[in-house]
Amino acid sequence: MVKRIVVLGAGISGVGAAVLAKKKGFEVFVSDKGKITEDNKKVLLNNEIDWEENNHTFDKILNADEVIKSPGIPDSFKLIQNLKNAKTPLISEVEFAFRYTKAKIAAITGSNGKTTTSLLLGHVLKNAGYDVLVAGNVGVSFALSIAERDYDYIVLELSSFQLDGIKNFRSDVAILLNITPDHLDRYDYRLENYSASKFKITENQQEQDFLVYNADDEIVKEIKTKAKKLPISFINKQKEGGFLNKNELIIKLNNNTMTMQELALQGKHNIFNSMAAAMAARVFEVKDSVIRQSMIDFQNVEHRLEYVLTVHGIDFINDSKATNVNACWFALESMTKGVVWIVGGVDKGNDYSELAEMVDEKVKAIICLGENNQNIIDAFKDKVDTIVQASTMSEAVNQSYSLANKGETVLLSPACASFDLFANYEDRGVQFKKSARTL
């Protein structure tokens, strides 16, 4: 009898999982409570996959042998509760796709830096001539890619939501960069619940696997694992692992010591990301010379501290991907000029006090871009003389331009989700760049 798989959510991961399930001979049904994009409908139709939108038909879902849940759907959702009560197996796209690959896998998570680290590691492996896929939270479906062909190496960026849905998923190398408060609305506003999701990245690893982790992070350094631990640190030298020694990055593994000085990515956080990627590349036996060259010629990810242009001596920097306070702190920390800061959006329970010292030191004016800015205003009214509000990106950019002087920087680093005024953080960043280019 053919096994029936239901996919909840028809975004990138859901459609990818549906295509892979269909190719593996399952009966597949896709259900999305919202509208499915025309592009994704075409993919479903071309693969003869049954689907529905703007609705969840319980009778068509509760008879599933297994349900693949898109990461954006919370466990508190009534349908998910019904499926759990019916003891229907619930998994993520990542768990499902993992069943069909023989690749060596590097899995990367953390509150901040995971996209940059994933793309950087992928860049190193490609430069080494490896057959590599970079997928997951970077916007490429792991399952859809595997439906087309397998790879020798796979680099996966994994969010806490994706990790929540794993059971047997296991990586050869896991990287845990940091843990700071993020998405707490999804985890009952408890940091320990969010941390437990991040720690799942190593729960199935074995003695022959590796865990690269941030030894300077008070939460991360307590992680328990069967894997061989490779700490990276700015503070302490490591017998095996990565550390900073004056201006040199030192990577030590299996009696091999590699040093690096020149990096494409600037800022303290990016040095850490580079160290983590280099450490994983060494595990995968990439030559030192290839790692060093890759660290020099890497192009940074769009919407993460992305230089846009300079207008009359004013730099415009797009950091739309900074959707939490910690990411925003890193952005401000890397600024070397006076800052006009565009901030705001959907507040996920942010504690802005962490930014107080950095704002006091670097920010001359704040533009609040969002539907509810009171928390931001209250947090910084004693730190910054000029705080204004904007209801559109065009308005925010025009205000920032009038407030900034030659030799200063306009920084979009929202510290919030984008869903009040924009489709997603990419849309927010694109609108920022478009508005800046019209000045």
For each residue, the residues with C-beta under 8 A, 3 or more apart:
1:
2: 25 26 27
3: 26 27 65 66
4: 26 27 28 29 63 64 65 66
5: 18 21 26 27 28 29 64 65 66 67 68
6: 28 29 30 31 60 61 64 66 67 68
7: 10 14 15 17 18 21 28 29 30 31 67 68 70
8: 14 31 32 56 61 67 68 69 70 73 79
9: 13 14 32 69 70 72 73
10: 7 14 15 18 30 31 32 36 37 40 44 51 53 70
11: 14 15 40 70 72
12: 15 16 139 140 141 144
13: 9 16 17 70 71 92 93 141 142 143 162
14: 7 8 9 10 11 17 18 30 32 68 70 93
15: 7 10 11 12 18 19 30 40 43 44 141 144
16: 12 13 19 20 93 97 141 142 143 144 145 147
17: 7 13 14 20 21 68 93 96 97 141 143
18: 5 7 10 14 15 21 22 28 30 44 47 49 51 68
19: 15 16 22 23 43 47 49 143 144 147
20: 16 17 23 24 96 97 100 143 144 146 147
21: 5 7 17 18 24 26 28 68 96
22: 18 19 25 26 28 47 48 49
23: 19 20 47 147
24: 20 21 100
25: 2 22
26: 2 3 4 5 21 22
27: 2 3 4 5
28: 4 5 6 7 18 21 22 49 50
29: 4 5 6 7 49 50 51 52 60 61 64
30: 6 7 10 14 15 18 36 44 49 50 51 52
31: 6 7 8 10 51 52 55 56 57 60 61
32: 8 9 10 14 35 36 51 52 53 54
33: 54 55 56
34: 53 54
35: 32 53 54
36: 10 30 32 40 41 44 51 53
37: 10 40 41
38: 41 42
39: 42 43
40: 10 11 15 36 37 43 44
41: 36 37 38 44 45 51
42: 38 39 45 46
43: 15 19 39 40 46 47
44: 10 15 18 30 36 40 41 47 49 51
45: 41 42 48 49
46: 42 43
47: 18 19 22 23 43 44
48: 22 45
49: 18 19 22 28 29 30 44 45
50: 28 29 30
51: 10 18 29 30 31 32 36 41 44
52: 29 30 31 32 55 56 57 60
53: 10 32 34 35 36
54: 32 33 34 35
55: 31 33 52
56: 8 31 33 52 61 79
57: 31 52 60 61
58: 61 62 79 82
59: 62 63
60: 6 29 31 52 57 63
61: 6 8 29 31 56 57 58 64 67 79 83
62: 58 59 82 83 86 88
63: 4 59 60
64: 4 5 6 29 61 67 83 88
65: 3 4 5 88 89
66: 3 4 5 6 88 89 90 91
67: 5 6 7 8 61 64 83 88 89 90 91
68: 5 6 7 8 14 17 18 21 91 92 93 96
69: 8 9 73 80 90 91 92 165
70: 7 8 9 10 11 13 14 73 93
71: 13 92 93 159 161 162 164 165
72: 9 11 161
73: 8 9 69 70 77 80
74: 77 80 186
75: 80 81 84 164
76: 80 81
77: 73 74 80 81
78: 81 82
79: 8 56 58 61 82 83
80: 69 73 74 75 76 77 83 84 90
81: 75 76 77 78 84 85
82: 58 62 78 79 85 86
83: 61 62 64 67 79 80 86 88 90
84: 75 80 81 87 88 90
85: 81 82
86: 62 82 83
87: 84
88: 62 64 65 66 67 83 84
89: 65 66 67
90: 66 67 69 80 83 84 165
91: 66 67 68 69 95 96 165 166 167
92: 13 68 69 71 95 96 162 163 164 165 166
93: 13 14 16 17 68 70 71 96 97 141 142 143 162 165
94: 97 98 136 142 156 158 162 163 165 166 169
95: 91 92 98 99 165 166 167 168 169
96: 17 20 21 68 91 92 93 99 143
97: 16 17 20 93 94 100 101 142 143 145 146
98: 94 95 101 105 166 168 169 170
99: 95 96 168
100: 20 24 97 146 150
101: 97 98 105 146 150 151 154
102: 150
103: 133 150 151 152 153 154
104: 152 153 154 172 284
105: 98 101 153 154 155 156 170 171 172 173
106: 121 153 154 155 156 171 172 173 174 175 280 284
107: 156 158 169 171 173 174 175 201
108: 114 117 118 121 155 156 157 158 174 175 177 276
109: 114 157 158 159 160 163 174 175 176 177 198 201
110: 113 114 117 175 176 177 178 179 198 214
111: 177 178 179 180 181 182 198 324 326 327
112: 177 178 180 269 322 324 326 327 330
113: 110 116 117 177 178 269 270 272 273 276 330
114: 108 109 110 117 118 137 157 158 159 175 177
115: 118 119 137 138 157 301 304 321
116: 113 119 120 265 270 273 300 301 304
117: 108 110 113 114 120 121 157 175 177 273 276 277
118: 108 114 115 121 122 134 136 137 138 155 156 157
119: 115 116 122 123 134 138 298 301
120: 116 117 123 124 265 273 274 277 294 295 298
121: 106 108 117 118 124 125 134 155 276 277 280 281
122: 118 119 125 126 132 134 155
123: 119 120 126 127 294 298
124: 120 121 127 128 277 278 281 286 290 291 294 295
125: 121 122 128 130 132 153 155 281 284 286
126: 122 123 129 130 132
127: 123 124 290 293 294
128: 124 125 281 286 287 290
129: 126
130: 125 126 152 153 284 286
131: 151 152 153
132: 122 125 126 151 152 153 154 155
133: 103 140 142 145 151 153 154 155
134: 118 119 121 122 138 140 154 155 156 157
135: 138 140 141 142 145 154 155 156 157
136: 94 118 140 142 156 157 158 162
137: 114 115 118 157 158 159 162
138: 115 118 119 134 135 157
139: 12
140: 12 133 134 135 136 144 145
141: 12 13 15 16 17 93 135 144 145
142: 13 16 93 94 97 133 135 136 145 146 154 156
143: 13 16 17 19 20 93 96 97 146 147
144: 12 15 16 19 20 140 141 147 148
145: 16 97 133 135 140 141 142 148 149 151
146: 20 97 100 101 142 143 149 150
147: 16 19 20 23 143 144
148: 144 145
149: 145 146
150: 100 101 102 103 146
151: 101 103 131 132 133 145 154
152: 103 104 130 131 132
153: 103 104 105 106 125 130 131 132 133 284
154: 101 103 104 105 106 132 133 134 135 142 151
155: 105 106 108 118 121 122 125 132 133 134 135
156: 94 105 106 107 108 118 134 135 136 142 171
157: 108 109 114 115 117 118 134 135 136 137 138
158: 94 107 108 109 114 136 137 162 163 201
159: 71 109 114 137 162 163
160: 109 163 164 182 183 186 187 194 197 198
161: 71 72 164 165 183 186 197
162: 13 71 92 93 94 136 137 158 159 165 166
163: 92 94 109 158 159 160 166 197 198 200 201
164: 71 75 92 160 161 197 200
165: 69 71 90 91 92 93 94 95 161 162
166: 91 92 94 95 98 162 163 169 200 204
167: 91 95
168: 95 98 99 204
169: 94 95 98 107 166 204
170: 98 105 204 205 206 209
171: 105 106 107 156 174 201 205 209
172: 104 105 106 209 210 283
173: 105 106 107 209 210 211 212 280 283 284
174: 106 107 108 109 171 201 202 205 209 210 211 212 225 227
175: 106 107 108 109 110 114 117 211 212 213 276 279 280
176: 109 110 179 198 199 201 202 211 212 213 214 220 223
177: 108 109 110 111 112 113 114 117 214 220 272 273 276
178: 110 111 112 113 214 217 220 326
179: 110 111 176 191 194 195 198 217 219 220
180: 111 112 324 325 326
181: 111 184 191 194 324 325 326 349 350 351
182: 111 160 194 323 324 326 348
183: 160 161 186 187 194 348
184: 181 187 188 189 190 191 194 348 349
185: 189 348 349
186: 74 160 161 183 194
187: 160 183 184 190 191 193 194 197
188: 184 193
189: 184 185 349
190: 184 187 193 194
191: 179 181 184 187 194 195 219
192: 195 196
193: 187 188 190 196 197
194: 160 179 181 182 183 184 186 187 190 191 197 198
195: 179 191 192 198 199 219
196: 192 193 199 200
197: 160 161 163 164 187 193 194 200
198: 109 110 111 160 163 176 179 194 195 201
199: 176 195 196 202 203 223 224
200: 163 164 166 196 197 203
201: 107 109 158 163 171 174 176 198
202: 174 176 199 205 211 223 225 226 227
203: 199 200
204: 166 168 169 170
205: 170 171 174 202 209 211 225 226 227
206: 170 209 226 227
207: 226 227 228
208: 228
209: 170 171 172 173 174 205 206 226 227 228
210: 172 173 174 227 228 229 230 280 283
211: 173 174 175 176 202 205 223 225 227 228 229 230
212: 173 174 175 176 230 232 241 242 276 279 280 283
213: 175 176 217 220 221 223 229 230 231 232
214: 110 176 177 178 217 220 221 231 232 233 272
215: 220 221 231 232 233 235 236 238 241
216: 221 233 234 235
217: 178 179 213 214 220 221
218: 221 222
219: 179 191 195 222
220: 176 177 178 179 213 214 215 217 223
221: 213 214 215 216 217 218 231
222: 218 219
223: 176 199 202 211 213 220
224: 199
225: 174 202 205 211 229
226: 202 205 206 207 209
227: 174 202 205 206 207 209 210 211
228: 207 208 209 210 211
229: 210 211 213 225 241
230: 210 211 212 213 240 241 242 253 279 283
231: 213 214 215 221 238 241 242
232: 212 213 214 215 238 241 242 243 272 275 276 279
233: 214 215 216 236 237 238 241 242 243 244
234: 216 243 244 268 271 272
235: 215 216
236: 215 233 243
237: 233 243 245 250
238: 215 231 232 233 241 242 243 250 252
239: 252
240: 230 252 253
241: 212 215 229 230 231 232 233 238 252 253 279
242: 212 230 231 232 233 238 249 250 251 252 275 276 278 279
243: 232 233 234 236 237 238 249 250 275
244: 233 234 248 249 250 271 275
245: 237 248 250
246:
247: 261
248: 244 245 259 260 261
249: 242 243 244 259 260 261 263 271 274 275 278
250: 237 238 242 243 244 245 257 258 259
251: 242 257 258 259 260 275 278 279 282 291
252: 238 239 240 241 242 256 257 258
253: 230 240 241 256 279 282 283
254:
255:
256: 252 253 282 288
257: 250 251 252
258: 250 251 252 278 282 288 291 292
259: 248 249 250 251
260: 248 249 251 263 274 278 291 292 295
261: 247 248 249
262: 292 295 296
263: 249 260 266 270 271 274 295 296
264: 295 296 297 298 299 300
265: 116 120 270 271 273 274 295 298 300
266: 263 270 334
267: 270 271 305 330 333 334
268: 234 271 272 330 333 334
269: 112 113 272 273 330 333 334
270: 113 116 263 265 266 267 273 274 300 334
271: 234 244 249 263 265 267 268 274 275
272: 113 177 214 232 234 268 269 275 276
273: 113 116 117 120 177 265 269 270 276 277
274: 120 249 260 263 265 270 271 277 278 295
275: 232 242 243 244 249 251 271 272 278 279
276: 108 113 117 121 175 177 212 232 242 272 273 279 280
277: 117 120 121 124 273 274 280 281 295
278: 124 242 249 251 258 260 274 275 281 282 291 295
279: 175 212 230 232 241 242 251 253 275 276 282 283
280: 106 121 173 175 210 212 276 277 283 284
281: 121 124 125 128 277 278 284 286 290 291 294
282: 251 253 256 258 278 279 285 286 291
283: 172 173 210 212 230 253 279 280
284: 104 106 125 130 153 173 280 281
285: 282
286: 124 125 128 130 281 282 290 291
287: 128 290 291
288: 256 258 291 292
289: 292 293
290: 124 127 128 281 286 287 293 294
291: 124 251 258 260 278 281 282 286 287 288 294 295
292: 258 260 262 288 289 295 296
293: 127 289 290 296 297
294: 120 123 124 127 281 290 291 297 298
295: 120 124 260 262 263 264 265 274 277 278 291 292 298
296: 262 263 264 292 293
297: 264 293 294
298: 119 120 123 264 265 294 295
299: 264
300: 116 264 265 270 304 305 306
301: 115 116 119 304 306 321
302: 306 318 426 429
303: 306 318 319 320 321 425 426 429
304: 115 116 300 301 319 321 322
305: 267 300 317 318 319 331 334
306: 300 301 302 303 317 318 319 429
307: 315 316 317 318
308: 316 317 318 432 433 436 437
309: 315 316 436 437
310: 313 314 315 316
311: 314 316 401 436 439
312: 406
313: 310 405 406 407
314: 310 311 401 404 405 406 407 408 409 410
315: 307 309 310 337 408 409 410
316: 307 308 309 310 311 397 409 410 412 432 433 436
317: 305 306 307 308 331 335 409 410 411 412 413
318: 302 303 305 306 307 308 412 429 432 433
319: 303 304 305 306 322 327 328 331 411 412 413 414
320: 303 412 413 414 418 425 426 428 429 432
321: 115 301 303 304 327 425 429
322: 112 304 319 327 328 330 331 413 414 415
323: 182 327 345 348 414 415 416 417 418 425
324: 111 112 180 181 182 327 328 348 350 415 416
325: 180 181 328 329 350 351 352 354 355 415
326: 111 112 178 180 181 182 329 330 354
327: 111 112 319 321 322 323 324 330 331 413 415
328: 319 322 324 325 331 332 343 355 413 414 415
329: 325 326 332 333 354 355 358
330: 112 113 267 268 269 322 326 327 333 334
331: 305 317 319 322 327 328 334 335 411 413
332: 328 329 335 339 341 355 358 359 362 363 411 413
333: 267 268 269 329 330 358
334: 266 267 268 269 270 305 330 331
335: 317 331 332 339 362 409 411
336:
337: 315 407 408 409
338: 362 363 364 404 405 407 408 409
339: 332 335 362 363 364 408 409 410 411
340: 363 364 365 366 367 400 403 404 408 409 410 411
341: 332 359 363 365 366 367 411 413
342: 367 369 390 396 397 400 410 411 412 413 414 432
343: 328 366 367 368 369 376 413 414 415 416
344: 368 369 370 373 376 414 415 416
345: 323 369 370 414 415 416 417 418 419 420 421 422 428
346: 370 416 417 418 419 420
347: 350 370 372 375 416
348: 182 183 184 185 323 324 416 417
349: 181 184 185 189
350: 181 324 325 347 375 415 416
351: 181 325 354
352: 325 355 356 375 376 379 380 415
353: 356 379
354: 325 326 329 351
355: 325 328 329 332 352 358 359 379 380 415
356: 352 353 359 360 379 380 383
357: 360 361
358: 329 332 333 355 361 362 363
359: 332 341 355 356 362 363 366 380 383 384
360: 356 357 363 383
361: 357 358
362: 332 335 338 339 358 359
363: 332 338 339 340 341 358 359 360 366 380 383 384
364: 338 339 340 384 385 386 403 408
365: 340 341 384 385 386 387 388 400 403 404
366: 340 341 343 359 363 376 380 384 386 387 388
367: 340 341 342 343 387 388 389 390 396 399 400 403
368: 343 344 373 376 377 387 388 389 390
369: 342 343 344 345 373 389 390 391 393 396 414 421
370: 344 345 346 347 373 376 414 416 420 421
371: 391 420 421
372: 347 375 420
373: 344 368 369 370 376 377 389
374: 377 378
375: 347 350 352 372 378 379
376: 343 344 352 366 368 370 373 379 380 387
377: 368 373 374 380 381 387
378: 374 375 381
379: 352 353 355 356 375 376 383
380: 352 355 356 359 363 366 376 377 383 384 387
381: 377 378 384 387
382:
383: 356 359 360 363 379 380
384: 359 363 364 365 366 380 381 387
385: 364 365
386: 364 365 366 403
387: 365 366 367 368 376 377 380 381 384
388: 365 366 367 368 399 403
389: 367 368 369 373
390: 342 367 368 369 393 395 396 399
391: 369 371 395 421
392: 395 396 421
393: 369 390 396 397 421 422 428 431 432 435
394: 397 398 431 435 438
395: 390 391 392 398 399
396: 342 367 369 390 392 393 399 400 435
397: 316 342 393 394 400 401 410 432 435 436 439
398: 394 395 401 402 435 439
399: 367 388 390 395 396 402 403
400: 340 342 365 367 396 397 403 404 410
401: 311 314 397 398 404 410 439
402: 398 399
403: 340 364 365 367 386 388 399 400
404: 314 338 340 365 400 401 408 409 410
405: 313 314 338 408
406: 312 313 314
407: 313 314 337 338
408: 314 315 337 338 339 340 364 404 405
409: 314 315 316 317 335 337 338 339 340 404
410: 314 315 316 317 339 340 342 397 400 401 404 436
411: 317 319 331 332 335 339 340 341 342
412: 316 317 318 319 320 342 428 429 432
413: 317 319 320 322 327 328 331 332 341 342 343
414: 319 320 322 323 328 342 343 344 345 369 370 418 425 428
415: 322 323 324 325 327 328 343 344 345 350 352 355
416: 323 324 343 344 345 346 347 348 350 370
417: 323 345 346 348 420 425
418: 320 323 345 346 414 421 422 423 424 425 427 428
419: 345 346 422 424
420: 345 346 370 371 372 417
421: 345 369 370 371 391 392 393 418 428
422: 345 393 418 419 425 427 428 431
423: 418 426 427
424: 418 419 427 428
425: 303 320 321 323 414 417 418 422 428 429
426: 302 303 320 423 429 430
427: 418 422 423 424 430 431
428: 320 345 393 412 414 418 421 422 424 425 431 432
429: 302 303 306 318 320 321 412 425 426 432 433
430: 426 427 433 434
431: 393 394 422 427 428 434 435
432: 308 316 318 320 342 393 397 412 428 429 435 436
433: 308 316 318 429 430 436 437
434: 430 431 437 438
435: 393 394 396 397 398 431 432 438 439
436: 308 309 311 316 397 410 432 433 439
437: 308 309 433 434
438: 394 434 435
439: 311 397 398 401 435 436
